[in-house]
Amino acid sequence: QTAALRAPNNPRAHHNYAFNLAEAGFYDEALRQFAITIKLAPDTAMFQTNYGVLLGKLGRYQEALEHLRRAVQLDPKDWKYVTNLGAVLWKKGSVDNAAICFEEAIKIDPRAAVPYAALASIALAKGQTTRAHELVQKAIDLEPYNPTSQYILGMVLLTIGDLPGARASFQSAIRLDLNQGKTTSNVGWTYHQYHMDKDALAFLRQSLALNPEQVDCQVRLAWILATSSDETIRNGAEALAIAEKLVKSQPFRTPTLLDLLAVSLADSGRFPEAQAALQEAIAQSKDHKENWLPSLEKRLALFEKGLPFRESPGKVMPPNPIEQKPSDP
């Protein structure tokens, strides 16, 4: 912050400030600082990709893609920039285009493990378990101690019904990752995606025991508690307590937090407040083209009828485990 104030025309100072603001969860100010950075230095690929990464994290995919594509144009020989682009395309729902990006990243650097792991996840989402296993094994061969690849191997094994093998791979991923709380949370969310909510809650609570301040993990825990189709584990009161605390404590009311608040309010029968929270989330999209909007609009229609939202088993795709990795400042 001091550097950005003392050197207002230095784009790297603003970029580093924005980067750390984003890491700390101060998204509103991070976006403003990234915008200043891009205005001062529009032709720096690292600045463009990191701005795009944050926009993608906030669900603003259209804007994110503009900056991520610009980064690739500026430096087409860096596989990380191409992979970042593919990750947001995947989140947006453009799976085939994401696969093209990951394949291009492999052409740029065949020794990079992450694109193989990303392709494995896409193959898994398409039901191509044999190909997924081959690709993730290639990633592991290249980087045996990469926790992401071990995590994806666990997903593959979970898909084919090898529950002991999946659990062993997930435990390897947790053991190898320096941020064990985050990886444990990801494992818990994966169990949820495969409709194993009791296992999911166990891992999510374990993750919070390691690091109670994880916002993403708290969101995941509250979401399951508010929306699970398993009545034996649903706990709307706990979900609402978590959601209200997060909305009050976080500096930016993201669509994700507002959606969580809405489903928690609806589970408690407070439908007018649930509708207001969702309407605020929907209003945050300038062009109404983001792929998460239809889901929010469907939930809004449910709440208008006085009905809570419940997850539907069999309709959840395997998750995208490849998070866009920003370049260090």
Salt bridges, closest charged atoms under 4 A:
GLU29 OE2 - ARG32 NH2 2.98
ASP43 OD1 - ARG70 NH2 2.66
GLU63 OE2 - ARG60 NE 2.79
ASP78 OD1 - LYS80 NZ 3.33
ASP96 OD1 - LYS126 NZ 2.82
ASP197 OD1 - HIS192 ND1 2.75
ASP199 OD1 - ARG167 NH2 3.13
GLU238 OE2 - ARG205 NH1 3.09
GLU244 OE2 - ARG270 NH2 3.79
ASP259 OD2 - ARG299 NH2 2.72
ASP267 OD1 - ARG234 NE 3.82
ASP267 OD1 - ARG310 NH2 2.71
GLU273 OE1 - ARG270 NH2 2.81
GLU280 OE2 - ARG253 NE 2.76
GLU311 OE2 - HIS192 NE2 3.20
GLU323 OE1 - LYS182 NZ 2.88
